[in-house]
Amino acid sequence: MTPLALEMSRRHDGKRVLIATGEIDLSNITAFSRALDDATAVGPLIVDLRAVGYLDSGAINALFAHAGQLSLIINPVLEPVLAFSGLTSLIHVEQ
């Protein structure tokens, strides 16, 4: 298992980005959900999952809970599970 690291940043255009690195699973879903809650409380957010190699259903549920305020940048390995879940039809996704 790769530990989860979360970092808030801003892009050159000023948009806020939550950068996740590692795996998102039961052991760290509380931290991931809290970071999403805190960040989306102040407006739209980009979630960068390019350095995430695995996420479980808890992570998908957390993303669904904030679907109206998120866009995603993903690791291509995550695309099938996000598409199957229906999340990619609700959230703008870049690879």
Buried (B, 14 or more C-beta within 10 A) or exposed (E): EEEBEBEEEEEEEEEBBBBBBBBBBEEBBEBBBEBBEEBBEEEEBBBBBBEBEBBBEBBBEBBBBBBEBBBBBBBEEBEEBBEEBEBBEEBEBEE
